[in-house]
């Protein structure tokens, strides 16, 4: 069944959801994420904990580890007002699970990248069939493959973050209402 995101009945709908969906469509997000997962299909043994942080540091970015929820976080701090955020969360075991962090003063638009890709397929492709057992994520075949997977994930995040920044000033309307 083909329907638009705006047609979904919901208790709460973010005011900028349609603009966010347009950003995802503009960068052709769903096929890119599917290609990323297809490029790394072989699942190997779990990556040792001691090898995760050195691989992340090799990306040249500053990562934080959240001990409570056990994920690595990348946050952009520059040029963002209070209560706003843009970043990426990674959980590494035998695969790399990624989640986009994007929040505005009106609320967050954050979600795992697999969910964002699934929703884009669901809302734009009339014949899409959801398979609950399939939660796509790039799989780590060997420890040597991890830096390449991280580079690919960060390239996709950079593309998405640039589209979000270029789409306009997400924070100004909410900050104007608060004033």
Beta strands, then each sheet from edge to edge (+ up, - down):
strand 1: 64-66
strand 2: 71-76
strand 3: 85-92
strand 4: 95-104
strand 5: 107-108
strand 6: 111-112
strand 7: 138-139
sheet 1: 1+ 2- 3+ 4- 5+
sheet 2: 1+ 2- 3+ 4- 6+
sheet 3: 1+ 2- 3+ 4- 7+
end
